[in-house]
């Protein structure tokens, strides 16, 4: 039985391509699904926090745009888990 939700697996897969912040993840999900998947913050951020607590992703503060925002990246453990789940 899969221990991850489709949202969590989608996050891991998106981060496999590189770091993203929450808004970029939400926009990418909308774009990749032709607008059919609109992930509200109330679903995205709890999933991000769960994955971070599990050590599958890490976060860092990004100031590149002139405002602080958290950017998420896949960890080595996250890469390993993603390989097992797909």
C-alpha angles and dihedrals in degrees: 000000000000113000094197130073120234088253092056093047091047090052092050091048093049092049091051086075093051146291120323138174122230097262091050090052092051091048092047091052090051092048096046091049095046089246095307095112113057106172113200121214089248089068101032102051098047088052091049091050092049092051091047093050088051090054093242095117135021131208134215134179114258120200097173095111094049093259130079118253136156117253119199129213135184115252126216089258090050091052090051093048092047090053090053095047099049 
